[in-house]
Amino acid sequence: YKRQLNIFMDKKITDLDQEIEKKVIDDRQKDYGNYQENFVLLAEMFTLILFDNLKKRIKPHQVGQLMMGLKLYRSTKNFKADNYLDLSVYNKMTREIHKKEVAKKDKNG
């Protein structure tokens, strides 16, 4: 037990945050499927819903931005730790998707 406590104490808070984010992403992926594929599908769905109000299609990374906006808005209503954790997780997912979109655009373009 003492050894485990020392290992735990040696970890940085950021390492723990990253482990928590990874667990949340893995758990959600088990429940809902691959988030990158889901963001692509949601981008299509949001584009269809907002068709008459849009000039362009919604991109997958913008789905993440919308989800972060929702979580940020919810955090203004009352404190719920889950909103902040979800905001952090959506940020990580969105950053990954946006980075890939930019790399693909640069490669093709």
Buried (B, 14 or more C-beta within 10 A) or exposed (E): EEEEEEEEEEEEEEEEEEEEBEEBBEEBBEEEEEBBEBBBEBBBEBBEEEEEEEEEEBBBBBBBBBBBEBBEEBBEEEEEEEBBBBBBBBBBBBEBBBEEBEEEEEEEE
